[in-house]
Amino acid sequence: MKLVIAYIQPYKLDDVKKALFDNGINKMSVMTALGCGQQMGYEENYRGTPFEVNLLKKVRIEVAINQEFEDRAIDAIVQGAKTGNIGDGKIFVLDLAECVRIRTSEKGGVAIG
């Protein structure tokens, strides 16, 4: 079992969701996030005073999957999120020690579904 965590541009969320759905992955958690990376932010003026915005809006997607879906999930996220520009995001893949479905008490890959 794996936990795939992706940080993407907010406007690419619909494209990533569609790509995941098209690959048979339809269970995910989506959260808003702030962060900075190689983009380094930008400078704005507010009432004549310049200030630096270095925490940019991102979307965090978490997908718990069985091992056989790992490559499909990663490829789908890349396909949906990629623009070729700095700031497209990152994908992290972690081993998932356990998963328990609360409703039925099922454990492991069966609980992920």
NUFIBA-652293 format. One record per atom (N, C-alpha, C): x, y, z; atom name; residue number from 0; residue in three letters. Coordinates in steps of 0.001 Angstrom, whole numbers. Example, Ala and Ser with C-alpha at 12.3 -4.5 7.8 and 13.67 -1.06 7.14 Angstrom:
% residues 2
+---------+---------+---------+----+-----+-----+
!       x !       y !       z !  a !   k !   r !
+---------+---------+---------+----+-----+-----+
!   13190 !   -5690 !    7800 !  N !   0 ! ALA !
!   12300 !   -4500 !    7800 ! CA !   0 ! ALA !
!   13200 !   -3300 !    7800 !  C !   0 ! ALA !
!   12850 !   -2250 !    7080 !  N !   1 ! SER !
!   13670 !   -1060 !    7140 ! CA !   1 ! SER !
!   12900 !      30 !    7870 !  C !   1 ! SER !
+---------+---------+---------+----+-----+-----+
END
This chain:
% residues 113
+---------+---------+---------+----+-----+-----+
!       x !       y !       z !  a !   k !   r !
+---------+---------+---------+----+-----+-----+
!     838 !   -1172 !       0 !  N !   0 ! MET !
!       0 !       0 !       0 ! CA !   0 ! MET !
!     884 !    1237 !       0 !  C !   0 ! MET !
!     432 !    2265 !    -680 !  N !   1 ! LYS !
!    1182 !    3512 !    -816 ! CA !   1 ! LYS !
!     285 !    4703 !    -516 !  C !   1 ! LYS !
!     901 !    5768 !     -61 !  N !   2 ! LEU !
!     223 !    7048 !      86 ! CA !   2 ! LEU !
!     908 !    8014 !    -864 !  C !   2 ! LEU !
!     171 !    8505 !   -1836 !  N !   3 ! VAL !
!     692 !    9452 !   -2816 ! CA !   3 ! VAL !
!     216 !   10841 !   -2406 !  C !   3 ! VAL !
!    1166 !   11748 !   -2203 !  N !   4 ! ILE !
!     861 !   13127 !   -1837 ! CA !   4 ! ILE !
!    1369 !   14013 !   -2954 !  C !   4 ! ILE !
!     492 !   14843 !   -3498 !  N !   5 ! ALA !
!     876 !   15731 !   -4596 ! CA !   5 ! ALA !
!     508 !   17163 !   -4245 !  C !   5 ! ALA !
!    1420 !   18081 !   -4528 !  N !   6 ! TYR !
!    1162 !   19514 !   -4432 ! CA !   6 ! TYR !
!    1109 !   20051 !   -5849 !  C !   6 ! TYR !
!     -11 !   20665 !   -6209 !  N !   7 ! ILE !
!    -204 !   21134 !   -7578 ! CA !   7 ! ILE !
!    -754 !   22555 !   -7576 !  C !   7 ! ILE !
!    -788 !   23161 !   -8766 !  N !   8 ! GLN !
!   -1398 !   24473 !   -8928 ! CA !   8 ! GLN !
!   -2915 !   24339 !   -8763 !  C !   8 ! GLN !
!   -3562 !   25274 !   -8072 !  N !   9 ! PRO !
!   -5008 !   25165 !   -7848 ! CA !   9 ! PRO !
!   -5831 !   25050 !   -9132 !  C !   9 ! PRO !
!   -5447 !   25755 !  -10163 !  N !  10 ! TYR !
!   -6244 !   25735 !  -11394 ! CA !  10 ! TYR !
!   -6115 !   24417 !  -12161 !  C !  10 ! TYR !
!   -5199 !   23528 !  -11749 !  N !  11 ! LYS !
!   -5031 !   22239 !  -12412 ! CA !  11 ! LYS !
!   -5776 !   21113 !  -11693 !  C !  11 ! LYS !
!   -6492 !   21438 !  -10612 !  N !  12 ! LEU !
!   -7165 !   20398 !   -9831 ! CA !  12 ! LEU !
!   -8163 !   19602 !  -10668 !  C !  12 ! LEU !
!   -9000 !   20254 !  -11437 !  N !  13 ! ASP !
!   -9987 !   19535 !  -12248 ! CA !  13 ! ASP !
!   -9325 !   18598 !  -13250 !  C !  13 ! ASP !
!   -8219 !   19042 !  -13848 !  N !  14 ! ASP !
!   -7500 !   18198 !  -14806 ! CA !  14 ! ASP !
!   -6913 !   16962 !  -14118 !  C !  14 ! ASP !
!   -6365 !   17147 !  -12918 !  N !  15 ! VAL !
!   -5781 !   16025 !  -12179 ! CA !  15 ! VAL !
!   -6882 !   15056 !  -11749 !  C !  15 ! VAL !
!   -7988 !   15575 !  -11246 !  N !  16 ! LYS !
!   -9093 !   14704 !  -10847 ! CA !  16 ! LYS !
!   -9594 !   13883 !  -12028 !  C !  16 ! LYS !
!   -9752 !   14514 !  -13171 !  N !  17 ! LYS !
!  -10219 !   13794 !  -14362 ! CA !  17 ! LYS !
!   -9225 !   12708 !  -14760 !  C !  17 ! LYS !
!   -7933 !   13033 !  -14735 !  N !  18 ! ALA !
!   -6914 !   12048 !  -15101 ! CA !  18 ! ALA !
!   -6915 !   10870 !  -14124 !  C !  18 ! ALA !
!   -7084 !   11147 !  -12833 !  N !  19 ! LEU !
!   -7152 !   10065 !  -11849 ! CA !  19 ! LEU !
!   -8405 !    9215 !  -12076 !  C !  19 ! LEU !
!   -9555 !    9859 !  -12278 !  N !  20 ! PHE !
!  -10800 !    9124 !  -12528 ! CA !  20 ! PHE !
!  -10673 !    8249 !  -13766 !  C !  20 ! PHE !
!  -10059 !    8780 !  -14816 !  N !  21 ! ASP !
!   -9880 !    8024 !  -16061 ! CA !  21 ! ASP !
!   -8989 !    6797 !  -15866 !  C !  21 ! ASP !
!   -8161 !    6806 !  -14813 !  N !  22 ! ASN !
!   -7268 !    5687 !  -14520 ! CA !  22 ! ASN !
!   -7802 !    4807 !  -13387 !  C !  22 ! ASN !
!   -9068 !    4944 !  -13062 !  N !  23 ! GLY !
!   -9685 !    4076 !  -12072 ! CA !  23 ! GLY !
!   -9406 !    4445 !  -10630 !  C !  23 ! GLY !
!   -8942 !    5663 !  -10400 !  N !  24 ! ILE !
!   -8644 !    6115 !   -9040 ! CA !  24 ! ILE !
!   -9622 !    7231 !   -8714 !  C !  24 ! ILE !
!  -10570 !    6946 !   -7813 !  N !  25 ! ASN !
!  -11603 !    7943 !   -7544 ! CA !  25 ! ASN !
!  -11754 !    8263 !   -6066 !  C !  25 ! ASN !
!  -10822 !    7814 !   -5239 !  N !  26 ! LYS !
!  -10857 !    8120 !   -3809 ! CA !  26 ! LYS !
!   -9648 !    8978 !   -3477 !  C !  26 ! LYS !
!   -9906 !   10180 !   -2968 !  N !  27 ! MET !
!   -8799 !   11090 !   -2684 ! CA !  27 ! MET !
!   -9227 !   12107 !   -1652 !  C !  27 ! MET !
!   -8268 !   12745 !   -1044 !  N !  28 ! SER !
!   -8506 !   13884 !    -159 ! CA !  28 ! SER !
!   -7841 !   15090 !    -800 !  C !  28 ! SER !
!   -8512 !   16236 !    -739 !  N !  29 ! VAL !
!   -7992 !   17460 !   -1338 ! CA !  29 ! VAL !
!   -8024 !   18562 !    -289 !  C !  29 ! VAL !
!   -6886 !   19258 !    -145 !  N !  30 ! MET !
!   -6772 !   20347 !     817 ! CA !  30 ! MET !
!   -6090 !   21542 !     172 !  C !  30 ! MET !
!   -6385 !   22722 !     667 !  N !  31 ! THR !
!   -5642 !   23892 !     217 ! CA !  31 ! THR !
!   -4360 !   23981 !    1038 !  C !  31 ! THR !
!   -3324 !   24525 !     436 !  N !  32 ! ALA !
!   -2035 !   24639 !    1104 ! CA !  32 ! ALA !
!   -1346 !   25918 !     650 !  C !  32 ! ALA !
!    -391 !   26355 !    1427 !  N !  33 ! LEU !
!     492 !   27463 !    1066 ! CA !  33 ! LEU !
!    1912 !   26939 !    1088 !  C !  33 ! LEU !
!    2729 !   27396 !     161 !  N !  34 ! GLY !
!    4099 !   26933 !     151 ! CA !  34 ! GLY !
!    4939 !   27699 !    -840 !  C !  34 ! GLY !
!    6227 !   27451 !    -753 !  N !  35 ! CYS !
!    7147 !   28047 !   -1713 ! CA !  35 ! CYS !
!    8213 !   27039 !   -2063 !  C !  35 ! CYS !
!    8731 !   27204 !   -3225 !  N !  36 ! GLY !
!    9772 !   26324 !   -3724 ! CA !  36 ! GLY !
!   10667 !   27119 !   -4648 !  C !  36 ! GLY !
!   10919 !   26566 !   -5800 !  N !  37 ! GLN !
!   11798 !   27215 !   -6765 ! CA !  37 ! GLN !
!   11178 !   28489 !   -7333 !  C !  37 ! GLN !
!    9853 !   28630 !   -7254 !  N !  38 ! GLN !
!    9194 !   29833 !   -7751 ! CA !  38 ! GLN !
!    9637 !   31075 !   -7000 !  C !  38 ! GLN !
!    9888 !   30953 !   -5722 !  N !  39 ! MET !
!   10397 !   32029 !   -4861 ! CA !  39 ! MET !
!    9422 !   33178 !   -4656 !  C !  39 ! MET !
!    8186 !   33071 !   -5112 !  N !  40 ! GLY !
!    7199 !   34111 !   -4873 ! CA !  40 ! GLY !
!    7313 !   35272 !   -5847 !  C !  40 ! GLY !
!    6686 !   36388 !   -5457 !  N !  41 ! TYR !
!    6664 !   37564 !   -6317 ! CA !  41 ! TYR !
!    6468 !   38792 !   -5436 !  C !  41 ! TYR !
!    6628 !   39965 !   -6026 !  N !  42 ! GLU !
!    6480 !   41207 !   -5271 ! CA !  42 ! GLU !
!    5224 !   41945 !   -5730 !  C !  42 ! GLU !
!    4481 !   42477 !   -4749 !  N !  43 ! GLU !
!    3283 !   43269 !   -5037 ! CA !  43 ! GLU !
!    3367 !   44594 !   -4299 !  C !  43 ! GLU !
!    2502 !   45508 !   -4689 !  N !  44 ! ASN !
!    2371 !   46783 !   -3991 ! CA !  44 ! ASN !
!     997 !   46850 !   -3354 !  C !  44 ! ASN !
!     975 !   47258 !   -2095 !  N !  45 ! TYR !
!    -281 !   47473 !   -1402 ! CA !  45 ! TYR !
!    -275 !   48881 !    -850 !  C !  45 ! TYR !
!   -1141 !   49731 !   -1403 !  N !  46 ! ARG !
!   -1223 !   51139 !   -1017 ! CA !  46 ! ARG !
!     146 !   51818 !   -1093 !  C !  46 ! ARG !
!     838 !   51505 !   -2168 !  N !  47 ! GLY !
!    2118 !   52150 !   -2415 ! CA !  47 ! GLY !
!    3301 !   51520 !   -1706 !  C !  47 ! GLY !
!    3078 !   50496 !    -896 !  N !  48 ! THR !
!    4161 !   49842 !    -171 ! CA !  48 ! THR !
!    4435 !   48483 !    -792 !  C !  48 ! THR !
!    5664 !   48265 !   -1263 !  N !  49 ! PRO !
!    5978 !   46956 !   -1840 ! CA !  49 ! PRO !
!    6122 !   45890 !    -744 !  C !  49 ! PRO !
!    5656 !   44702 !   -1048 !  N !  50 ! PHE !
!    5864 !   43576 !    -134 ! CA !  50 ! PHE !
!    6011 !   42302 !    -955 !  C !  50 ! PHE !
!    6711 !   41350 !    -373 !  N !  51 ! GLU !
!    7004 !   40106 !   -1067 ! CA !  51 ! GLU !
!    6003 !   39032 !    -661 !  C !  51 ! GLU !
!    5440 !   38360 !   -1658 !  N !  52 ! VAL !
!    4548 !   37236 !   -1423 ! CA !  52 ! VAL !
!    5342 !   35984 !   -1762 !  C !  52 ! VAL !
!    5755 !   35235 !    -733 !  N !  53 ! ASN !
!    6555 !   34049 !   -1026 ! CA !  53 ! ASN !
!    5864 !   32746 !    -620 !  C !  53 ! ASN !
!    4694 !   32823 !     -22 !  N !  54 ! LEU !
!    3891 !   31630 !     210 ! CA !  54 ! LEU !
!    2745 !   31650 !    -794 !  C !  54 ! LEU !
!    2833 !   30762 !   -1762 !  N !  55 ! LEU !
!    1877 !   30736 !   -2863 ! CA !  55 ! LEU !
!     812 !   29672 !   -2634 !  C !  55 ! LEU !
!    -371 !   29901 !   -3187 !  N !  56 ! LYS !
!   -1467 !   28954 !   -3033 ! CA !  56 ! LYS !
!   -1183 !   27694 !   -3837 !  C !  56 ! LYS !
!   -1402 !   26557 !   -3201 !  N !  57 ! LYS !
!   -1259 !   25240 !   -3824 ! CA !  57 ! LYS !
!   -2440 !   24390 !   -3396 !  C !  57 ! LYS !
!   -2594 !   23245 !   -4026 !  N !  58 ! VAL !
!   -3569 !   22250 !   -3622 ! CA !  58 ! VAL !
!   -2805 !   20983 !   -3282 !  C !  58 ! VAL !
!   -3163 !   20385 !   -2147 !  N !  59 ! ARG !
!   -2544 !   19120 !   -1729 ! CA !  59 ! ARG !
!   -3562 !   18005 !   -1949 !  C !  59 ! ARG !
!   -3143 !   16989 !   -2679 !  N !  60 ! ILE !
!   -3983 !   15828 !   -2949 ! CA !  60 ! ILE !
!   -3326 !   14618 !   -2296 !  C !  60 ! ILE !
!   -4104 !   13857 !   -1548 !  N !  61 ! GLU !
!   -3617 !   12619 !    -951 ! CA !  61 ! GLU !
!   -4445 !   11466 !   -1502 !  C !  61 ! GLU !
!   -3750 !   10425 !   -1954 !  N !  62 ! VAL !
!   -4418 !    9252 !   -2506 ! CA !  62 ! VAL !
!   -3776 !    8013 !   -1890 !  C !  62 ! VAL !
!   -4570 !    7225 !   -1175 !  N !  63 ! ALA !
!   -4098 !    5943 !    -646 ! CA !  63 ! ALA !
!   -4456 !    4879 !   -1674 !  C !  63 ! ALA !
!   -3441 !    4125 !   -2106 !  N !  64 ! ILE !
!   -3661 !    3161 !   -3183 ! CA !  64 ! ILE !
!   -2941 !    1852 !   -2883 !  C !  64 ! ILE !
!   -3386 !     810 !   -3556 !  N !  65 ! ASN !
!   -2665 !    -449 !   -3519 ! CA !  65 ! ASN !
!   -1486 !    -366 !   -4490 !  C !  65 ! ASN !
!    -499 !   -1198 !   -4260 !  N !  66 ! GLN !
!     768 !   -1159 !   -5004 ! CA !  66 ! GLN !
!     560 !   -1143 !   -6515 !  C !  66 ! GLN !
!    -396 !   -1910 !   -7020 !  N !  67 ! GLU !
!    -567 !   -2018 !   -8480 ! CA !  67 ! GLU !
!   -1076 !    -734 !   -9123 !  C !  67 ! GLU !
!   -1558 !     212 !   -8326 !  N !  68 ! PHE !
!   -2042 !    1481 !   -8864 ! CA !  68 ! PHE !
!   -1000 !    2599 !   -8781 !  C !  68 ! PHE !
!     176 !    2321 !   -8212 !  N !  69 ! GLU !
!    1161 !    3385 !   -7974 ! CA !  69 ! GLU !
!    1568 !    4104 !   -9258 !  C !  69 ! GLU !
!    2005 !    3381 !  -10255 !  N !  70 ! ASP !
!    2459 !    4019 !  -11497 ! CA !  70 ! ASP !
!    1328 !    4754 !  -12204 !  C !  70 ! ASP !
!     131 !    4167 !  -12203 !  N !  71 ! ARG !
!   -1015 !    4815 !  -12842 ! CA !  71 ! ARG !
!   -1364 !    6129 !  -12150 !  C !  71 ! ARG !
!   -1309 !    6138 !  -10821 !  N !  72 ! ALA !
!   -1636 !    7357 !  -10071 ! CA !  72 ! ALA !
!    -617 !    8453 !  -10351 !  C !  72 ! ALA !
!     654 !    8105 !  -10320 !  N !  73 ! ILE !
!    1711 !    9097 !  -10565 ! CA !  73 ! ILE !
!    1597 !    9646 !  -11978 !  C !  73 ! ILE !
!    1435 !    8761 !  -12956 !  N !  74 ! ASP !
!    1321 !    9207 !  -14351 ! CA !  74 ! ASP !
!     106 !   10103 !  -14550 !  C !  74 ! ASP !
!   -1007 !    9775 !  -13898 !  N !  75 ! ALA !
!   -2221 !   10579 !  -14034 ! CA !  75 ! ALA !
!   -2032 !   11971 !  -13442 !  C !  75 ! ALA !
!   -1387 !   12047 !  -12281 !  N !  76 ! ILE !
!   -1152 !   13353 !  -11655 ! CA !  76 ! ILE !
!    -237 !   14200 !  -12526 !  C !  76 ! ILE !
!     825 !   13602 !  -13028 !  N !  77 ! VAL !
!    1743 !   14336 !  -13907 ! CA !  77 ! VAL !
!    1012 !   14809 !  -15158 !  C !  77 ! VAL !
!     233 !   13929 !  -15761 !  N !  78 ! GLN !
!    -510 !   14286 !  -16977 ! CA !  78 ! GLN !
!   -1461 !   15453 !  -16717 !  C !  78 ! GLN !
!   -2148 !   15440 !  -15601 !  N !  79 ! GLY !
!   -3125 !   16477 !  -15316 ! CA !  79 ! GLY !
!   -2533 !   17790 !  -14849 !  C !  79 ! GLY !
!   -1370 !   17736 !  -14173 !  N !  80 ! ALA !
!    -810 !   18934 !  -13536 ! CA !  80 ! ALA !
!     295 !   19615 !  -14339 !  C !  80 ! ALA !
!     894 !   18914 !  -15279 !  N !  81 ! LYS !
!    2083 !   19434 !  -15960 ! CA !  81 ! LYS !
!    1760 !   20562 !  -16937 !  C !  81 ! LYS !
!    2483 !   21689 !  -16768 !  N !  82 ! THR !
!    2422 !   22779 !  -17741 ! CA !  82 ! THR !
!    3793 !   23017 !  -18363 !  C !  82 ! THR !
!    4836 !   22490 !  -17716 !  N !  83 ! GLY !
!    6198 !   22712 !  -18181 ! CA !  83 ! GLY !
!    6843 !   23934 !  -17564 !  C !  83 ! GLY !
!    6145 !   24596 !  -16661 !  N !  84 ! ASN !
!    6668 !   25799 !  -16012 ! CA !  84 ! ASN !
!    7076 !   25513 !  -14574 !  C !  84 ! ASN !
!    7953 !   26352 !  -14045 !  N !  85 ! ILE !
!    8317 !   26256 !  -12638 ! CA !  85 ! ILE !
!    7047 !   26429 !  -11811 !  C !  85 ! ILE !
!    6891 !   25608 !  -10783 !  N !  86 ! GLY !
!    5729 !   25698 !   -9916 ! CA !  86 ! GLY !
!    4657 !   24670 !  -10210 !  C !  86 ! GLY !
!    4909 !   23748 !  -11146 !  N !  87 ! ASP !
!    3923 !   22715 !  -11447 ! CA !  87 ! ASP !
!    3626 !   21842 !  -10238 !  C !  87 ! ASP !
!    4596 !   21650 !   -9362 !  N !  88 ! GLY !
!    4351 !   20903 !   -8136 ! CA !  88 ! GLY !
!    5303 !   19755 !   -7921 !  C !  88 ! GLY !
!    4961 !   18953 !   -6906 !  N !  89 ! LYS !
!    5770 !   17793 !   -6521 ! CA !  89 ! LYS !
!    4844 !   16648 !   -6163 !  C !  89 ! LYS !
!    5372 !   15421 !   -6299 !  N !  90 ! ILE !
!    4662 !   14214 !   -5880 ! CA !  90 ! ILE !
!    5577 !   13457 !   -4932 !  C !  90 ! ILE !
!    5015 !   13055 !   -3794 !  N !  91 ! PHE !
!    5745 !   12249 !   -2812 ! CA !  91 ! PHE !
!    5010 !   10922 !   -2664 !  C !  91 ! PHE !
!    5762 !    9833 !   -2622 !  N !  92 ! VAL !
!    5173 !    8507 !   -2466 ! CA !  92 ! VAL !
!    5738 !    7892 !   -1188 !  C !  92 ! VAL !
!    4834 !    7527 !    -277 !  N !  93 ! LEU !
!    5222 !    6966 !    1008 ! CA !  93 ! LEU !
!    4642 !    5567 !    1158 !  C !  93 ! LEU !
!    5373 !    4694 !    1862 !  N !  94 ! ASP !
!    4811 !    3396 !    2212 ! CA !  94 ! ASP !
!    3725 !    3611 !    3259 !  C !  94 ! ASP !
!    2642 !    2904 !    3100 !  N !  95 ! LEU !
!    1513 !    3019 !    4017 ! CA !  95 ! LEU !
!    1478 !    1743 !    4851 !  C !  95 ! LEU !
!    1735 !    1881 !    6132 !  N !  96 ! ALA !
!    1845 !     715 !    7008 ! CA !  96 ! ALA !
!     515 !      -5 !    7193 !  C !  96 ! ALA !
!    -562 !     725 !    7352 !  N !  97 ! GLU !
!   -1852 !      97 !    7617 ! CA !  97 ! GLU !
!   -2990 !     997 !    7175 !  C !  97 ! GLU !
!   -4099 !     380 !    6831 !  N !  98 ! CYS !
!   -5329 !    1089 !    6504 ! CA !  98 ! CYS !
!   -6468 !     292 !    7121 !  C !  98 ! CYS !
!   -7374 !     981 !    7800 !  N !  99 ! VAL !
!   -8527 !     331 !    8417 ! CA !  99 ! VAL !
!   -9785 !    1062 !    7971 !  C !  99 ! VAL !
!  -10733 !     331 !    7431 !  N ! 100 ! ARG !
!  -12033 !     911 !    7082 ! CA ! 100 ! ARG !
!  -12881 !     881 !    8352 !  C ! 100 ! ARG !
!  -13257 !    2036 !    8830 !  N ! 101 ! ILE !
!  -13959 !    2150 !   10110 ! CA ! 101 ! ILE !
!  -15292 !    1410 !   10086 !  C ! 101 ! ILE !
!  -16043 !    1552 !    9022 !  N ! 102 ! ARG !
!  -17388 !     970 !    8946 ! CA ! 102 ! ARG !
!  -17383 !    -540 !    9130 !  C ! 102 ! ARG !
!  -16408 !   -1246 !    8502 !  N ! 103 ! THR !
!  -16409 !   -2708 !    8508 ! CA ! 103 ! THR !
!  -15254 !   -3333 !    9267 !  C ! 103 ! THR !
!  -14296 !   -2524 !    9710 !  N ! 104 ! SER !
!  -13069 !   -2983 !   10391 ! CA ! 104 ! SER !
!  -12149 !   -3768 !    9472 !  C ! 104 ! SER !
!  -12380 !   -3698 !    8159 !  N ! 105 ! GLU !
!  -11466 !   -4358 !    7211 ! CA ! 105 ! GLU !
!  -10108 !   -3674 !    7296 !  C ! 105 ! GLU !
!   -9056 !   -4455 !    7051 !  N ! 106 ! LYS !
!   -7699 !   -3926 !    7134 ! CA ! 106 ! LYS !
!   -6928 !   -4215 !    5852 !  C ! 106 ! LYS !
!   -5883 !   -3417 !    5627 !  N ! 107 ! GLY !
!   -4984 !   -3630 !    4506 ! CA ! 107 ! GLY !
!   -5538 !   -3125 !    3188 !  C ! 107 ! GLY !
!   -5101 !   -3784 !    2114 !  N ! 108 ! GLY !
!   -5476 !   -3366 !     768 ! CA ! 108 ! GLY !
!   -6965 !   -3443 !     500 !  C ! 108 ! GLY !
!   -7655 !   -4358 !    1150 !  N ! 109 ! VAL !
!   -9109 !   -4467 !     991 ! CA ! 109 ! VAL !
!   -9793 !   -3198 !    1505 !  C ! 109 ! VAL !
!   -9264 !   -2633 !    2583 !  N ! 110 ! ALA !
!   -9855 !   -1425 !    3168 ! CA ! 110 ! ALA !
!   -9682 !    -208 !    2268 !  C ! 110 ! ALA !
!   -8585 !    -180 !    1500 !  N ! 111 ! ILE !
!   -8364 !     947 !     592 ! CA ! 111 ! ILE !
!   -9386 !     915 !    -528 !  C ! 111 ! ILE !
!   -9648 !    -271 !   -1044 !  N ! 112 ! GLY !
!  -10672 !    -414 !   -2086 ! CA ! 112 ! GLY !
!  -10145 !    -239 !   -3472 !  C ! 112 ! GLY !
+---------+---------+---------+----+-----+-----+
END
